[in-house]
Amino acid sequence: MDKPLISHRLMDSDSSLAEVPTKAPKVGILGSGDFARSLATRLVNSGFSVVVGSRNPKRTAKLFPSAVQVTFQVEAVSSPEVIFVAMFREHYSSLCVLSDQIAGKILVDVSNPIEQEHLQCRESNAEYLASLFPTCAVVKAFNVISAWTLQTGPRDGNRQVPICSNQLEAKRTVSELVHAMGFSPVDMGSLVSAREVEAMPLRLLPGWKVPAILALGLFVFFYAYNFIRDVLQPYVQEGKNKFYKLPVSVVNMTLPCVAYVLLSLVYLPGVLAAALQLWHSTKYRRFPDWLDHWLQHRKQIGLLSFFCATLHVLYSFCLPLCYSYSYNIIDLAVKQVLVNKSYLWIEEEVWRKEIYLSLGILAFGTLSLLAVTSLPSIANLLNWREFSFIQSTLGFVALVLSTLHTLTYGWSRAFEESSYKFYLPPTFTLTLLVPCLVILARGLLLLPCFSHRLAKIRRGWEKADSIQFILPEDHTLAQKTSCV
């Protein structure tokens, strides 16, 4: 690139990036790309003396801060003990001419392979670099930190820097350097773990794939169901064209269904896990894989539920802006005048609407609290009891409020024959199945006969006939053996 990510003028004007003292620890960088420039800026800002090795130092010197010394690669690796290799894997072999100069030094590999390279190559980039320079201590680090995070500081990105190496002393030195730069080192073990570390940036929301597919599947199902009932049925049986409902109205009827079912699916695996623990009378028996993965995805499912609920609120506020909504109000007013009925106040319907809206606001507010406390910055301020109370107890309250909100919306329409279009039950009756099952199961688990037993199991108690103790043959040894 001809332009650096941080302008040269900004570097000179920033007093924190001024020339460092000559006694500052010296660090070398091989490479002059975007990451090398950002890395040099962060190192200078952290009090290090930086020398950059480039094949064309005259052309690249203007892209770095004035405090950074840009020279040829041979000169750049002569004095520093720690050298960052900010180059692509295919260029590693070009550094073999520097083998004598970098012997015994620490090489920090910051590169990342593309997905195709990661699948084709059995060894990681760091292992390949170590095979080329066996006399050097190779450390894998900083590959999960972006150039933007290095520029703006760790406050705008993840502080954790995974580190792995076969040399403990080299790993300690790099860990201290990471601390000095404002990040938090995470020891990942030996260099064999470099392949796993290099796979981290290649993952695209790994924990969101299954919840996203689940939410999308529920949306498609309920959207098709609402389309058949509210658009297709009037068109087929009554000849009314209501396809204008597809962009807003049908979507707004679908979103709360998805949010409601997803919220119930957050607490259903906990009920199933408790039932299995009661059935086996132990907490040490592993859950099935499907249940284990379900429990691990509860946070993502809950956030998707909050996302759909938020969209439902926004769509509901925008409904009065629709032309069809205004037309229906005018049409109702005209019919009221024609039939000479000046008073359409229905006490029961007014109360139903008021309670329906109030319960919806309470449910959305509680769900918002759950979403906020799931953020790491907020969750870290809570102890385990507080976090468990909000996510478990208040989460269950949100589910109950959502159920009451849905029941108030349906009211008595579930028992009206006109509500069954194409012999299909109203949509809200389908959404009530799983949540009501969860609420009923949670209510049963609160009974003393189940709650006391479950509390004992989760504290380590097991059924007596499932534990077998083998007593030692020597009686004196048996007396010294402690019983638990």
C-alpha positions in Angstrom: 0.0 0.0 0.0 1.2 3.5 -0.8 -0.7 5.0 2.2 -0.1 3.8 5.8 -3.1 3.1 8.0 -2.0 5.9 10.3 -0.9 9.1 8.5 2.8 10.1 8.9 1.7 13.6 10.0 -0.3 12.1 12.8 2.7 10.1 14.0 4.9 13.2 14.2 2.2 15.2 16.0 1.6 12.6 18.7 3.8 13.3 21.6 3.3 9.7 22.9 5.0 8.4 19.8 8.1 10.6 20.0 11.6 9.4 19.8 12.3 6.8 22.6 15.4 6.8 24.6 18.4 4.9 23.3 18.4 2.6 26.3 14.8 1.4 25.5 14.5 -2.4 24.7 15.1 -2.9 21.0 12.7 -5.0 19.0 13.0 -6.0 15.3 10.3 -6.4 12.7 10.8 -8.1 9.4 8.2 -6.8 6.9 6.7 -3.5 6.0 3.0 -4.3 5.5 -0.1 -3.0 7.3 0.4 -5.2 10.3 4.1 -4.4 10.6 3.3 -0.6 10.5 0.6 -1.0 13.2 2.9 -3.2 15.3 5.7 -0.8 15.1 3.4 2.0 16.2 2.2 0.1 19.2 5.7 -0.9 20.2 7.0 2.6 20.0 4.0 3.8 22.0 4.8 1.2 24.6 8.4 2.4 25.1 10.3 0.1 22.8 13.0 1.0 20.3 11.9 -0.5 17.0 14.0 -1.3 13.9 12.2 -2.5 10.8 13.9 -4.6 8.1 12.7 -4.0 4.5 14.0 -4.9 1.1 13.5 -1.3 0.0 13.9 0.9 3.1 14.0 4.2 1.2 10.5 3.6 -0.2 8.9 2.2 3.0 10.6 4.5 5.6 8.0 7.3 5.0 5.2 4.9 5.9 6.4 4.4 9.5 6.6 6.8 12.4 9.7 8.9 12.7 10.7 7.1 15.9 11.1 3.8 13.9 14.4 3.0 12.2 13.8 1.5 8.8 16.8 -0.3 7.3 17.8 -3.4 5.4 16.9 -6.8 6.8 20.5 -7.8 7.6 21.0 -4.7 9.7 17.6 -5.0 11.3 18.2 -8.4 12.8 21.8 -7.7 14.1 21.1 -6.2 17.5 17.5 -7.1 18.6 16.9 -10.3 20.6 13.2 -10.4 19.7 12.3 -10.3 16.1 8.7 -10.2 14.7 8.3 -12.0 11.4 5.4 -10.1 9.8 5.6 -11.8 6.4 3.5 -14.3 4.5 4.5 -18.0 4.7 5.7 -18.2 1.1 8.3 -15.5 1.9 9.8 -17.4 4.9 12.4 -19.2 2.7 13.8 -15.8 1.6 15.0 -15.3 5.2 17.3 -18.3 5.1 20.2 -16.0 4.1 19.9 -14.4 7.6 20.3 -17.8 9.4 23.7 -16.8 10.9 22.6 -13.4 12.1 19.4 -14.6 13.8 20.8 -17.8 15.4 19.8 -18.0 19.0 17.2 -15.2 18.8 13.5 -15.2 19.4 11.3 -15.2 16.3 7.7 -14.2 16.9 5.5 -15.5 14.1 2.4 -13.3 13.6 1.1 -14.6 10.3 -2.2 -16.3 9.5 -2.8 -18.7 6.7 -5.8 -18.5 4.5 -8.5 -21.1 4.9 -7.3 -23.2 1.9 -3.7 -23.2 3.2 -4.8 -24.2 6.6 -6.6 -27.2 5.2 -3.9 -28.2 2.9 -0.8 -27.8 5.1 -0.5 -30.2 8.0 2.0 -28.1 9.9 1.3 -24.5 11.0 3.2 -21.5 9.8 5.1 -21.3 13.1 6.2 -24.9 12.9 7.3 -24.3 9.3 9.3 -21.3 10.4 10.8 -23.3 13.3 11.9 -26.0 10.8 13.7 -23.4 8.7 15.5 -21.9 11.7 16.2 -24.7 14.2 18.7 -22.6 16.1 16.0 -20.0 16.9 13.3 -20.0 19.5 10.0 -19.6 17.6 7.0 -18.1 19.4 3.5 -17.9 17.9 1.7 -14.7 19.0 -0.3 -11.7 18.0 -2.0 -13.5 15.0 -5.5 -12.9 16.5 -4.9 -9.2 17.0 -5.9 -7.0 14.1 -3.9 -4.1 12.8 -6.8 -1.8 13.8 -6.6 -3.1 17.4 -2.9 -2.4 17.5 -3.4 1.1 16.4 -6.3 2.1 18.6 -5.1 0.1 21.6 -6.5 -3.0 23.4 -9.5 -1.0 24.8 -11.1 -1.3 21.3 -10.5 -5.0 20.8 -9.8 -8.3 22.6 -7.0 -8.0 25.1 -6.1 -11.7 25.0 -3.1 -12.8 23.0 -2.6 -16.6 22.7 1.0 -17.6 22.9 2.7 -21.0 22.3 6.3 -22.1 22.0 8.6 -25.0 22.8 11.0 -22.6 24.7 9.8 -21.6 28.1 12.2 -18.7 28.4 11.2 -17.3 25.0 7.6 -17.6 25.9 8.2 -15.7 29.1 10.0 -12.9 27.3 7.2 -12.5 24.7 4.6 -12.6 27.5 6.3 -9.7 29.2 6.4 -7.8 25.9 2.6 -8.5 25.5 2.0 -7.1 29.0 4.1 -4.0 28.2 1.9 -3.4 25.1 -1.3 -3.5 27.2 -2.5 -6.9 26.2 -3.1 -10.1 28.2 -1.0 -13.2 27.2 -2.7 -16.6 27.3 -0.4 -19.6 27.4 -1.5 -22.2 24.9 1.3 -24.6 25.5 3.9 -25.9 23.1 4.3 -25.0 19.4 2.1 -27.9 18.4 -0.8 -25.7 19.5 0.1 -23.1 16.9 -2.2 -24.8 14.4 -5.1 -24.3 16.7 -4.1 -20.7 17.4 -3.9 -20.0 13.6 -7.3 -21.5 13.1 -8.9 -18.9 15.5 -9.1 -16.0 13.1 -10.5 -18.3 10.4 -13.6 -19.1 12.4 -16.7 -17.0 11.5 -18.9 -16.9 14.6 -18.5 -20.7 15.3 -21.0 -20.6 18.2 -23.7 -18.9 16.1 -24.1 -21.3 13.3 -26.6 -23.7 14.9 -28.7 -21.0 16.7 -28.8 -18.9 13.4 -30.1 -21.9 11.4 -32.6 -22.7 14.2 -33.9 -19.1 14.2 -34.0 -19.0 10.4 -35.9 -22.3 10.3 -38.5 -21.0 12.8 -38.9 -17.8 10.9 -39.5 -19.6 7.6 -42.0 -22.0 9.2 -44.0 -19.3 11.0 -43.9 -16.9 8.0 -45.2 -19.6 5.7 -47.9 -20.5 8.3 -49.0 -16.9 8.7 -49.0 -16.5 4.9 -51.3 -19.4 4.4 -53.7 -18.2 7.1 -53.8 -14.5 6.6 -53.0 -14.0 2.9 -53.7 -17.2 0.9 -56.9 -18.2 2.6 -58.7 -14.9 2.0 -57.5 -14.9 -1.6 -58.7 -18.5 -2.3 -62.0 -18.6 -0.3 -63.1 -14.9 -0.4 -61.3 -13.5 -3.4 -59.6 -10.7 -1.3 -56.1 -9.6 -2.3 -54.1 -9.2 0.9 -50.6 -9.7 -0.5 -49.7 -6.2 0.6 -49.3 -7.7 4.1 -46.2 -9.7 3.1 -43.5 -7.0 3.8 -44.7 -5.7 7.2 -47.8 -7.3 8.7 -46.8 -11.0 8.1 -43.3 -10.3 9.2 -44.5 -8.6 12.4 -46.7 -11.5 13.1 -43.8 -13.9 12.6 -41.1 -12.2 14.7 -42.8 -12.5 18.1 -43.5 -16.2 17.4 -39.8 -16.8 16.7 -38.7 -14.7 19.7 -41.1 -16.5 22.0 -40.2 -20.0 20.9 -36.4 -19.2 21.0 -36.8 -17.9 24.6 -38.5 -21.1 25.6 -35.7 -23.1 24.0 -33.2 -21.4 26.2 -34.7 -22.9 29.3 -35.9 -26.3 27.9 -32.4 -27.9 28.0 -32.0 -27.0 31.6 -35.2 -28.8 32.4 -34.1 -31.9 30.4 -30.7 -31.8 32.2 -32.4 -31.7 35.6 -34.7 -34.6 34.6 -31.7 -36.7 33.6 -29.9 -36.0 36.8 -33.0 -37.0 38.8 -33.4 -40.2 36.7 -29.7 -41.3 37.1 -29.4 -39.9 40.7 -26.0 -38.4 39.9 -24.5 -35.4 38.4 -21.3 -37.2 37.2 -22.9 -38.9 34.3 -22.2 -37.1 31.1 -25.2 -35.6 29.1 -25.8 -36.7 25.6 -23.9 -34.8 22.9 -27.0 -33.1 21.5 -28.0 -31.9 25.0 -24.5 -30.8 25.8 -24.2 -28.7 22.6 -27.7 -27.3 23.3 -26.7 -26.1 26.7 -23.6 -24.4 25.3 -25.7 -22.5 22.7 -28.2 -21.0 25.2 -26.6 -17.6 25.2 -26.7 -17.3 21.4 -30.3 -18.5 21.3 -31.3 -16.0 23.9 -29.6 -13.1 22.1 -31.4 -14.1 18.9 -34.7 -14.1 20.8 -34.0 -10.6 22.0 -33.1 -9.5 18.5 -36.4 -10.8 17.1 -38.3 -9.2 20.0 -36.6 -5.9 19.3 -37.5 -6.1 15.6 -41.1 -6.9 16.6 -41.2 -3.7 18.7 -39.9 -1.6 15.9 -42.3 -3.1 13.3 -45.2 -2.5 15.7 -44.3 1.2 16.1 -44.0 1.5 12.3 -47.4 -0.1 11.6 -49.4 3.3 11.9 -47.2 4.6 9.1 -48.5 2.0 6.7 -51.1 3.2 4.2 -53.1 0.0 4.7 -53.4 0.7 8.4 -54.7 4.3 7.8 -57.1 2.9 5.2 -58.5 0.4 7.6 -59.1 3.1 10.2 -61.0 5.3 7.7 -63.0 2.3 6.4 -64.0 1.5 10.0 -65.1 5.1 10.6 -67.2 5.1 7.4 -68.9 1.9 8.4 -69.6 3.3 11.8 -71.4 6.3 10.2 -73.3 4.2 7.8 -74.7 1.9 10.5 -75.5 4.9 12.7 -73.5 3.4 15.6 -71.7 6.3 17.2 -70.3 4.3 20.2 -68.0 1.3 19.6 -66.5 1.2 23.1 -66.2 -2.4 24.2 -65.0 -2.7 27.8 -63.6 -6.2 27.6 -61.7 -5.4 24.4 -60.2 -2.2 25.9 -59.0 -4.1 29.0 -57.6 -6.9 26.9 -55.5 -4.4 24.8 -54.3 -2.6 27.9 -53.2 -5.7 29.6 -51.7 -7.1 26.4 -49.5 -4.1 25.9 -48.5 -3.8 29.5 -47.4 -7.5 29.7 -45.5 -7.1 26.4 -43.6 -4.0 27.7 -42.7 -5.9 30.9 -41.5 -9.0 29.0 -39.4 -6.9 26.6 -37.9 -4.9 29.4 -36.9 -8.1 31.3 -35.5 -9.7 28.1 -33.4 -6.5 27.6 -32.0 -6.9 31.0 -31.0 -10.5 30.2 -29.3 -9.4 27.0 -27.4 -6.6 28.7 -26.1 -8.8 31.5 -24.8 -11.4 28.9 -22.2 -8.9 27.7 -18.8 -9.7 29.2 -18.2 -6.2 30.4 -21.4 -6.3 32.5 -21.2 -10.0 33.5 -17.7 -9.5 34.9 -19.1 -7.0 37.4 -21.5 -9.6 38.8 -20.8 -12.5 41.1 -22.0 -15.9 40.3 -25.2 -15.7 42.4 -26.2 -12.4 40.9 -25.5 -13.6 37.4 -27.4 -16.8 38.0 -30.4 -14.9 39.5 -30.7 -12.6 36.5 -30.2 -15.3 33.8 -32.2 -18.0 35.5 -34.8 -16.5 37.7 -35.5 -13.3 35.8 -35.2 -15.2 32.6 -38.0 -17.5 33.7 -40.0 -14.5 34.7 -39.5 -13.1 31.2 -40.8 -16.4 29.8 -43.9 -16.3 32.1 -44.6 -12.7 31.1 -44.3 -13.6 27.4 -46.7 -16.4 27.9 -49.2 -14.1 29.6 -48.7 -11.6 26.8 -49.5 -14.3 24.2 -52.5 -15.6 26.1 -53.9 -12.1 26.4 -53.4 -11.6 22.7 -55.3 -14.7 21.9 -57.9 -14.3 24.6 -61.0 -16.3 23.5 -60.1 -16.6 19.8 -58.7 -20.1 20.3 -62.3 -21.3 20.9 -63.9 -19.5 17.9 -64.5 -21.5 14.8 -63.7 -18.5 12.5 -60.1 -18.5 13.8 -59.4 -21.9 12.2 -58.7 -20.9 8.6 -58.0 -23.8 6.3 -58.6 -25.9 9.5 -55.3 -24.5 10.8 -55.3 -23.3 14.5 -54.3 -19.7 15.2 -50.5 -19.1 15.2 -50.4 -18.1 18.9 -51.7 -21.6 19.9 -48.7 -23.2 18.2 -46.2 -20.9 20.0 -47.7 -21.8 23.4 -46.8 -25.5 23.2 -43.1 -25.5 24.1 -43.2 -22.5 26.5 -46.1 -24.0 28.5 -44.3 -27.3 28.6 -41.2 -25.6 30.0 -43.2 -23.6 32.6 -45.0 -26.7 33.7 -41.8 -28.7 34.0 -40.1 -25.9 36.0 -43.1 -25.7 38.3 -42.8 -29.5 39.0 -39.1 -29.1 39.7 -39.9 -26.5 42.3 -41.9 -29.1 44.3 -40.0 -30.1 47.5 -39.9 -33.8 46.5 -37.9 -32.9 43.4 -36.1 -29.7 44.4 -34.5 -31.1 47.6 -33.3 -34.3 45.8 -32.0 -32.2 42.9 -30.1 -29.9 45.3 -28.5 -32.9 46.9 -27.5 -34.4 43.6 -25.9 -31.2 42.4 -23.9 -31.0 45.7 -22.4 -34.4 44.9 -24.9 -36.9 46.4 -25.4 -40.2 44.6 -27.8 -43.1 45.1 -26.3 -45.5 47.6 -26.8 -48.6 45.4 -24.9 -47.0 42.6 -21.7 -46.7 44.6 -19.5 -49.7 45.4 -16.7 -49.5 48.0 -14.0 -52.1 48.0 -12.6 -52.6 51.4 -8.9 -53.4 51.8 -8.1 -56.9 53.1 -5.9 -55.6 55.9 -8.1 -54.6 58.8 -5.5 -52.1 60.1 -5.4 -50.5 56.7 -9.2 -50.3 56.6 -9.2 -48.4 59.8 -6.8 -45.8 58.3 -9.0 -45.4 55.2 -11.2 -42.3 55.4 -14.8 -42.7 54.4 -16.5 -40.0 52.3 
